[in-house]
Amino acid sequence: MAQKDRLKWDAKYSDGDHLIEKGEASFMLKRYYDKAPAKRALDVACGTGRNALFLAEHGFVVDALDISPVGLERLQDHAGQISGAGKVNCQVVDLDDYSPPEASYGLIVVTNYLNRPLIPKLAKALCDGGILVIDTFMADSQNGTRDFNPDYLLRAGELPEYFDSGYEVLAFEDARKGHCNNELLKQAIAVCKIPA
Ligand SMILES: C[S@@+](CC[C@H](N)C(=O)[O-])C[C@H]1O[C@@H](n2cnc3c(N)ncnc32)[C@H](O)[C@@H]1O
């Protein structure tokens, strides 16, 4: 499956006009990035890196992971133009077979990608006070998600269910419309790992 994903995304990112590249960083990331206790960040399934670039421009050193080498090449090209302390380290990774290092990141972001078994691992990868932002698509019978694989779509109210009392939900938005160039419903959360 991962190999099929890689081919699909490589083909999309080979098209110079691919819409994701033109998008701004996630609204939830922009709202909470400056609460991060450390400037080490992880962008999971980064694509061409709209979030990683935003963070690097704000002084973060970002590990940017994706299965598509073509997307990462495009990100690397843009990252080379960043001045200041920020930096992007691109890595080709199959997230179906990946565990991040524990207690390591001040900020983690995942947008437009859902991998349910990975969410608890990402929560553990936060350092004390670290911020995790997830902002991705929901199942919705009213819109174009009917033909999507339900494994890749959130249920209403789902994201807060992944976080126990060791995490504070800073913000949660369900059934939000109007993100980068389409009208699919999305869900977004920002959580903070409460220091022990
Ligand atoms: C819709 S794009 C989102 C890109 C970026 N996060 C954004 O919001 O602009 C989904 C990304 O997930 C990546 N992806 C899909 N399956 C993957 C896997 N098994 N391992 C790593 N990345 C994967 C794709 O290559 C693609 O870049």
The ligand as an SDF file (V2000), in Angstrom:
LIG
                    3D

 27 29  0  0  0  0  0  0  0  0999 V2000
   -2.7080   15.4090    1.3980 C   0  0  0  0  0  0  0  0  0  0  0  0
   -0.9510   15.3240    1.5220 S   0  0  0  0  0  0  0  0  0  0  0  0
   -0.6480   16.3980    2.8950 C   0  0  0  0  0  0  0  0  0  0  0  0
    0.6750   17.1110    2.8120 C   0  0  0  0  0  0  0  0  0  0  0  0
    0.9140   18.1690    3.8960 C   0  0  0  0  0  0  0  0  0  0  0  0
    0.8120   17.6300    5.2280 N   0  0  0  0  0  0  0  0  0  0  0  0
   -0.0640   19.3110    3.7350 C   0  0  0  0  0  0  0  0  0  0  0  0
   -1.0560   19.3750    4.4800 O   0  0  0  0  0  0  0  0  0  0  0  0
    0.1460   20.1440    2.8260 O   0  0  0  0  0  0  0  0  0  0  0  0
   -0.6880   13.7050    2.2360 C   0  0  0  0  0  0  0  0  0  0  0  0
    0.7810   13.3410    2.3500 C   0  0  0  0  0  0  0  0  0  0  0  0
    0.9100   12.0970    3.0250 O   0  0  0  0  0  0  0  0  0  0  0  0
    2.0080   11.4070    2.4690 C   0  0  0  0  0  0  0  0  0  0  0  0
    1.8740    9.9690    2.7840 N   0  0  0  0  0  0  0  0  0  0  0  0
    0.8680    9.1370    2.4290 C   0  0  0  0  0  0  0  0  0  0  0  0
    1.1020    7.8870    2.8970 N   0  0  0  0  0  0  0  0  0  0  0  0
    2.2900    7.9460    3.5700 C   0  0  0  0  0  0  0  0  0  0  0  0
    3.0750    6.9960    4.2820 C   0  0  0  0  0  0  0  0  0  0  0  0
    2.6970    5.7090    4.3950 N   0  0  0  0  0  0  0  0  0  0  0  0
    4.2270    7.3920    4.8490 N   0  0  0  0  0  0  0  0  0  0  0  0
    4.6430    8.7020    4.7290 C   0  0  0  0  0  0  0  0  0  0  0  0
    3.9410    9.6470    4.0730 N   0  0  0  0  0  0  0  0  0  0  0  0
    2.7820    9.2840    3.5010 C   0  0  0  0  0  0  0  0  0  0  0  0
    1.9100   11.7120    0.9780 C   0  0  0  0  0  0  0  0  0  0  0  0
    3.1180   11.5150    0.2870 O   0  0  0  0  0  0  0  0  0  0  0  0
    1.4640   13.1810    1.0050 C   0  0  0  0  0  0  0  0  0  0  0  0
    2.5730   14.0440    0.9190 O   0  0  0  0  0  0  0  0  0  0  0  0
  1  2  1  0
  2  3  1  0
  2 10  1  0
  3  4  1  0
  4  5  1  0
  5  6  1  0
  5  7  1  0
  7  8  2  0
  7  9  1  0
 10 11  1  0
 11 12  1  0
 11 26  1  0
 12 13  1  0
 13 14  1  0
 13 24  1  0
 14 15  1  0
 14 23  1  0
 15 16  2  0
 16 17  1  0
 17 18  1  0
 17 23  2  0
 18 19  1  0
 18 20  2  0
 20 21  1  0
 21 22  2  0
 22 23  1  0
 24 25  1  0
 24 26  1  0
 26 27  1  0
M  CHG  2   2   1   9  -1
M  END
$$$$
